[in-house]
Amino acid sequence: MSVNPFQPKPFFQDKNRAFWNLQLAGWAGAFILRGISGLANGQPISFLAPVLISTITGYSLTLVMAVIFRVLLNQRPLVTWTVSILVVLVAAAIGAFIDAWVFTMQNRGGGLASLQLLLGAYYLTVTLLFAWSALYYAINFYLTVEEQADQLQHLESQASSAQLAMLRYQLNPHFLFNTLNSISTLVLLKQTEPANAMLSRLSSFLRYTLINEPTALVPLHQEIETLKLYLDIEKMRFEDRLRPSFDIDPMVEKAHLPSLLLQPLVENAIKYAVTPREEGADISIVAQPAGENVRITVSDTGPGFGAEFPIDVVSTGVGLANIRDRLSQAFGERHRFETRSTPGGGFVVTIELPHLKQQQE
């Protein structure tokens, strides 16, 4: 499906162009309205000449007023309103004098008639210029509010992105330390082939964590491949004590989720189920459809929640809170996150999130 390259732009995106469009349209409309009204009341066609001159005068006066008002916008309210009213009164007097003079020259009227005409022209002109001024300030106030709202939204978006980035990069430093320590041990033992394999996997894993955008949503199959890469590294340390298994329904392989969302869960399972036990533990990752959602379950056969652990594996409580925050940032209320211990030992984390097949804009 092709995308239309000609996208509509907001009217006030170019403020200068919008001003000239409104200026031309407004005064053209005023000329047409006054002309039609005069002709409908029996005025001769020559009546349009002073109306045209009056329109050009008003157009020119409002251009000067716009320059003055633009300066007054940045002043204190009392100065802005006081000077603006004075400017309108003076501009109306100039406009009324020109209108009355043109009409008098055209009709060759007397002085008394000219005075009455001047007052009438002044009333009409001052009303029109006050309306123009009110519209000018109203539009500028609207644009200021819109600009502030856009800035606030931009700042909120930046804050949200920064928070997601912070959460995304909260990887356990013990993983990197332990992996590098294992590689060092293998090198000292001259086991270059497994050391090289572990270093290669670590490089690929770190490349993935650094290349992906912190706020990006990635397909589940990509997340699983990265998770397998992480488990390959850990399996070289724990060997048969770490027994991972995957059951990913093909229907949800393309569902999107925050990158590296599952890695802290598996890391917790290794920390609390595999590390403290001689026999290790099984770790299972299951993903399947759940109506319009995707249900992902990470479980282990360890001692479960509330069990006593050695001092070096005491929980900091950061991992699960991190995942809750990232899910809230990405999906709001459209997700479910639950943890529970199973009877006889084991810990289960269940996540339900919308089945998105492409990254949210």
Contacts in CASP RR format, 6 or more apart in sequence:
PFRMAT RR
TARGET T0000
AUTHOR 0000-0000-0000
METHOD contacts of the structure
MODEL  1
MSVNPFQPKPFFQDKNRAFWNLQLAGWAGAFILRGISGLANGQPISFLAP
VLISTITGYSLTLVMAVIFRVLLNQRPLVTWTVSILVVLVAAAIGAFIDA
WVFTMQNRGGGLASLQLLLGAYYLTVTLLFAWSALYYAINFYLTVEEQAD
QLQHLESQASSAQLAMLRYQLNPHFLFNTLNSISTLVLLKQTEPANAMLS
RLSSFLRYTLINEPTALVPLHQEIETLKLYLDIEKMRFEDRLRPSFDIDP
MVEKAHLPSLLLQPLVENAIKYAVTPREEGADISIVAQPAGENVRITVSD
TGPGFGAEFPIDVVSTGVGLANIRDRLSQAFGERHRFETRSTPGGGFVVT
IELPHLKQQQE
11 18 0 8 1.000
12 18 0 8 1.000
12 139 0 8 1.000
12 143 0 8 1.000
12 146 0 8 1.000
15 143 0 8 1.000
19 66 0 8 1.000
22 139 0 8 1.000
23 59 0 8 1.000
23 62 0 8 1.000
23 63 0 8 1.000
27 55 0 8 1.000
27 58 0 8 1.000
27 59 0 8 1.000
27 62 0 8 1.000
30 55 0 8 1.000
30 128 0 8 1.000
31 51 0 8 1.000
31 52 0 8 1.000
31 55 0 8 1.000
34 51 0 8 1.000
34 54 0 8 1.000
34 55 0 8 1.000
35 43 0 8 1.000
35 47 0 8 1.000
35 48 0 8 1.000
35 51 0 8 1.000
38 47 0 8 1.000
39 45 0 8 1.000
39 47 0 8 1.000
39 48 0 8 1.000
46 106 0 8 1.000
49 102 0 8 1.000
49 106 0 8 1.000
50 99 0 8 1.000
50 102 0 8 1.000
50 103 0 8 1.000
50 106 0 8 1.000
53 98 0 8 1.000
53 99 0 8 1.000
53 102 0 8 1.000
54 95 0 8 1.000
54 98 0 8 1.000
54 99 0 8 1.000
54 102 0 8 1.000
54 125 0 8 1.000
57 94 0 8 1.000
57 95 0 8 1.000
57 98 0 8 1.000
57 99 0 8 1.000
58 95 0 8 1.000
58 125 0 8 1.000
58 128 0 8 1.000
58 129 0 8 1.000
61 91 0 8 1.000
61 94 0 8 1.000
61 95 0 8 1.000
61 129 0 8 1.000
62 91 0 8 1.000
62 129 0 8 1.000
62 132 0 8 1.000
64 91 0 8 1.000
65 87 0 8 1.000
65 88 0 8 1.000
65 91 0 8 1.000
65 129 0 8 1.000
65 132 0 8 1.000
65 133 0 8 1.000
65 136 0 8 1.000
66 136 0 8 1.000
68 83 0 8 1.000
68 87 0 8 1.000
69 84 0 8 1.000
69 87 0 8 1.000
69 133 0 8 1.000
69 136 0 8 1.000
69 137 0 8 1.000
72 79 0 8 1.000
72 80 0 8 1.000
72 83 0 8 1.000
72 84 0 8 1.000
73 80 0 8 1.000
73 140 0 8 1.000
75 83 0 8 1.000
84 133 0 8 1.000
84 137 0 8 1.000
88 126 0 8 1.000
88 129 0 8 1.000
88 130 0 8 1.000
88 133 0 8 1.000
89 126 0 8 1.000
91 129 0 8 1.000
92 122 0 8 1.000
92 125 0 8 1.000
92 126 0 8 1.000
92 129 0 8 1.000
93 122 0 8 1.000
95 121 0 8 1.000
95 125 0 8 1.000
96 118 0 8 1.000
96 120 0 8 1.000
96 121 0 8 1.000
96 122 0 8 1.000
96 124 0 8 1.000
96 125 0 8 1.000
96 126 0 8 1.000
97 118 0 8 1.000
97 121 0 8 1.000
99 117 0 8 1.000
99 121 0 8 1.000
99 124 0 8 1.000
99 125 0 8 1.000
100 114 0 8 1.000
100 117 0 8 1.000
100 118 0 8 1.000
100 121 0 8 1.000
103 117 0 8 1.000
103 121 0 8 1.000
104 110 0 8 1.000
104 111 0 8 1.000
104 113 0 8 1.000
104 114 0 8 1.000
104 117 0 8 1.000
160 215 0 8 1.000
160 329 0 8 1.000
161 214 0 8 1.000
161 215 0 8 1.000
163 325 0 8 1.000
163 329 0 8 1.000
164 214 0 8 1.000
164 215 0 8 1.000
164 258 0 8 1.000
164 326 0 8 1.000
164 329 0 8 1.000
164 330 0 8 1.000
165 214 0 8 1.000
165 215 0 8 1.000
167 214 0 8 1.000
167 322 0 8 1.000
167 325 0 8 1.000
167 326 0 8 1.000
167 329 0 8 1.000
168 214 0 8 1.000
168 215 0 8 1.000
168 258 0 8 1.000
168 259 0 8 1.000
168 260 0 8 1.000
168 326 0 8 1.000
169 209 0 8 1.000
169 214 0 8 1.000
170 264 0 8 1.000
170 318 0 8 1.000
170 319 0 8 1.000
170 322 0 8 1.000
171 209 0 8 1.000
171 260 0 8 1.000
171 263 0 8 1.000
171 264 0 8 1.000
172 264 0 8 1.000
172 267 0 8 1.000
172 271 0 8 1.000
175 234 0 8 1.000
175 267 0 8 1.000
178 237 0 8 1.000
179 198 0 8 1.000
179 202 0 8 1.000
179 233 0 8 1.000
179 237 0 8 1.000
180 202 0 8 1.000
182 198 0 8 1.000
182 236 0 8 1.000
182 237 0 8 1.000
183 195 0 8 1.000
183 198 0 8 1.000
183 199 0 8 1.000
183 202 0 8 1.000
186 192 0 8 1.000
186 194 0 8 1.000
186 195 0 8 1.000
186 198 0 8 1.000
187 195 0 8 1.000
194 236 0 8 1.000
197 236 0 8 1.000
198 233 0 8 1.000
198 236 0 8 1.000
201 229 0 8 1.000
201 232 0 8 1.000
201 233 0 8 1.000
201 236 0 8 1.000
202 233 0 8 1.000
204 229 0 8 1.000
205 226 0 8 1.000
205 229 0 8 1.000
205 230 0 8 1.000
205 233 0 8 1.000
208 226 0 8 1.000
208 229 0 8 1.000
209 260 0 8 1.000
212 218 0 8 1.000
212 259 0 8 1.000
212 260 0 8 1.000
213 259 0 8 1.000
214 259 0 8 1.000
216 258 0 8 1.000
216 259 0 8 1.000
216 359 0 8 1.000
217 256 0 8 1.000
217 257 0 8 1.000
217 258 0 8 1.000
217 259 0 8 1.000
217 330 0 8 1.000
217 356 0 8 1.000
217 359 0 8 1.000
217 360 0 8 1.000
218 256 0 8 1.000
218 257 0 8 1.000
218 258 0 8 1.000
218 259 0 8 1.000
219 253 0 8 1.000
219 254 0 8 1.000
219 255 0 8 1.000
219 256 0 8 1.000
220 248 0 8 1.000
220 252 0 8 1.000
220 253 0 8 1.000
220 254 0 8 1.000
220 255 0 8 1.000
220 256 0 8 1.000
220 257 0 8 1.000
220 287 0 8 1.000
220 294 0 8 1.000
220 296 0 8 1.000
221 248 0 8 1.000
221 253 0 8 1.000
221 254 0 8 1.000
223 257 0 8 1.000
223 259 0 8 1.000
223 260 0 8 1.000
223 261 0 8 1.000
223 262 0 8 1.000
224 246 0 8 1.000
224 248 0 8 1.000
224 262 0 8 1.000
224 285 0 8 1.000
224 287 0 8 1.000
226 259 0 8 1.000
226 260 0 8 1.000
226 263 0 8 1.000
227 262 0 8 1.000
227 263 0 8 1.000
227 266 0 8 1.000
227 285 0 8 1.000
228 244 0 8 1.000
228 246 0 8 1.000
230 263 0 8 1.000
230 266 0 8 1.000
230 267 0 8 1.000
231 242 0 8 1.000
231 244 0 8 1.000
231 266 0 8 1.000
231 283 0 8 1.000
234 242 0 8 1.000
234 270 0 8 1.000
235 242 0 8 1.000
235 244 0 8 1.000
238 270 0 8 1.000
238 274 0 8 1.000
238 275 0 8 1.000
238 280 0 8 1.000
241 274 0 8 1.000
241 277 0 8 1.000
241 278 0 8 1.000
241 279 0 8 1.000
241 280 0 8 1.000
241 281 0 8 1.000
242 270 0 8 1.000
242 274 0 8 1.000
242 280 0 8 1.000
242 281 0 8 1.000
242 283 0 8 1.000
243 280 0 8 1.000
243 281 0 8 1.000
243 282 0 8 1.000
243 283 0 8 1.000
244 266 0 8 1.000
244 282 0 8 1.000
244 283 0 8 1.000
244 284 0 8 1.000
244 285 0 8 1.000
245 282 0 8 1.000
245 283 0 8 1.000
245 284 0 8 1.000
245 285 0 8 1.000
246 284 0 8 1.000
246 285 0 8 1.000
246 286 0 8 1.000
247 284 0 8 1.000
247 285 0 8 1.000
247 286 0 8 1.000
247 287 0 8 1.000
247 288 0 8 1.000
248 285 0 8 1.000
248 286 0 8 1.000
248 287 0 8 1.000
249 287 0 8 1.000
249 288 0 8 1.000
249 289 0 8 1.000
251 288 0 8 1.000
251 289 0 8 1.000
252 287 0 8 1.000
252 288 0 8 1.000
252 289 0 8 1.000
252 294 0 8 1.000
252 355 0 8 1.000
254 357 0 8 1.000
255 287 0 8 1.000
255 294 0 8 1.000
255 353 0 8 1.000
255 355 0 8 1.000
255 356 0 8 1.000
255 357 0 8 1.000
256 356 0 8 1.000
256 357 0 8 1.000
256 358 0 8 1.000
256 359 0 8 1.000
256 360 0 8 1.000
257 294 0 8 1.000
257 296 0 8 1.000
257 330 0 8 1.000
257 353 0 8 1.000
258 326 0 8 1.000
258 327 0 8 1.000
258 329 0 8 1.000
258 330 0 8 1.000
261 323 0 8 1.000
261 326 0 8 1.000
261 327 0 8 1.000
261 351 0 8 1.000
262 285 0 8 1.000
262 296 0 8 1.000
262 298 0 8 1.000
264 319 0 8 1.000
264 320 0 8 1.000
264 322 0 8 1.000
264 323 0 8 1.000
265 298 0 8 1.000
265 323 0 8 1.000
265 349 0 8 1.000
266 283 0 8 1.000
266 285 0 8 1.000
266 298 0 8 1.000
268 319 0 8 1.000
268 320 0 8 1.000
269 281 0 8 1.000
269 283 0 8 1.000
269 298 0 8 1.000
269 299 0 8 1.000
269 300 0 8 1.000
269 302 0 8 1.000
269 347 0 8 1.000
270 283 0 8 1.000
271 313 0 8 1.000
272 300 0 8 1.000
272 302 0 8 1.000
272 303 0 8 1.000
272 304 0 8 1.000
272 307 0 8 1.000
272 309 0 8 1.000
272 313 0 8 1.000
272 315 0 8 1.000
272 347 0 8 1.000
273 280 0 8 1.000
273 281 0 8 1.000
273 283 0 8 1.000
273 300 0 8 1.000
273 301 0 8 1.000
273 302 0 8 1.000
273 303 0 8 1.000
273 304 0 8 1.000
273 346 0 8 1.000
273 347 0 8 1.000
274 280 0 8 1.000
274 281 0 8 1.000
274 283 0 8 1.000
274 300 0 8 1.000
274 302 0 8 1.000
275 313 0 8 1.000
276 303 0 8 1.000
276 309 0 8 1.000
276 310 0 8 1.000
276 313 0 8 1.000
277 302 0 8 1.000
277 303 0 8 1.000
280 302 0 8 1.000
281 300 0 8 1.000
281 301 0 8 1.000
281 302 0 8 1.000
282 300 0 8 1.000
282 301 0 8 1.000
283 298 0 8 1.000
283 299 0 8 1.000
283 300 0 8 1.000
284 297 0 8 1.000
284 298 0 8 1.000
284 299 0 8 1.000
284 300 0 8 1.000
285 296 0 8 1.000
285 297 0 8 1.000
285 298 0 8 1.000
286 296 0 8 1.000
286 297 0 8 1.000
286 299 0 8 1.000
287 294 0 8 1.000
287 295 0 8 1.000
287 296 0 8 1.000
287 297 0 8 1.000
288 294 0 8 1.000
288 295 0 8 1.000
289 295 0 8 1.000
289 355 0 8 1.000
290 352 0 8 1.000
291 355 0 8 1.000
292 354 0 8 1.000
292 355 0 8 1.000
293 336 0 8 1.000
293 352 0 8 1.000
293 353 0 8 1.000
293 354 0 8 1.000
293 355 0 8 1.000
294 352 0 8 1.000
294 353 0 8 1.000
294 354 0 8 1.000
294 355 0 8 1.000
295 350 0 8 1.000
295 351 0 8 1.000
295 352 0 8 1.000
296 350 0 8 1.000
296 351 0 8 1.000
296 352 0 8 1.000
296 353 0 8 1.000
297 348 0 8 1.000
297 349 0 8 1.000
297 350 0 8 1.000
297 351 0 8 1.000
298 348 0 8 1.000
298 349 0 8 1.000
298 351 0 8 1.000
299 342 0 8 1.000
299 346 0 8 1.000
299 347 0 8 1.000
299 348 0 8 1.000
299 349 0 8 1.000
300 346 0 8 1.000
300 347 0 8 1.000
301 345 0 8 1.000
301 346 0 8 1.000
302 345 0 8 1.000
302 346 0 8 1.000
302 347 0 8 1.000
303 309 0 8 1.000
303 345 0 8 1.000
303 346 0 8 1.000
304 341 0 8 1.000
304 342 0 8 1.000
304 345 0 8 1.000
304 346 0 8 1.000
304 347 0 8 1.000
305 339 0 8 1.000
305 340 0 8 1.000
305 341 0 8 1.000
305 347 0 8 1.000
306 341 0 8 1.000
307 345 0 8 1.000
309 315 0 8 1.000
320 339 0 8 1.000
320 349 0 8 1.000
323 337 0 8 1.000
323 351 0 8 1.000
324 337 0 8 1.000
327 335 0 8 1.000
327 337 0 8 1.000
327 351 0 8 1.000
327 353 0 8 1.000
328 335 0 8 1.000
330 353 0 8 1.000
330 360 0 8 1.000
331 353 0 8 1.000
331 354 0 8 1.000
334 353 0 8 1.000
334 354 0 8 1.000
335 351 0 8 1.000
335 352 0 8 1.000
335 353 0 8 1.000
335 354 0 8 1.000
336 350 0 8 1.000
336 351 0 8 1.000
336 352 0 8 1.000
336 353 0 8 1.000
337 349 0 8 1.000
337 350 0 8 1.000
337 351 0 8 1.000
337 352 0 8 1.000
338 349 0 8 1.000
338 350 0 8 1.000
339 347 0 8 1.000
339 348 0 8 1.000
339 349 0 8 1.000
339 350 0 8 1.000
340 347 0 8 1.000
340 348 0 8 1.000
340 350 0 8 1.000
341 347 0 8 1.000
341 348 0 8 1.000
342 348 0 8 1.000
END
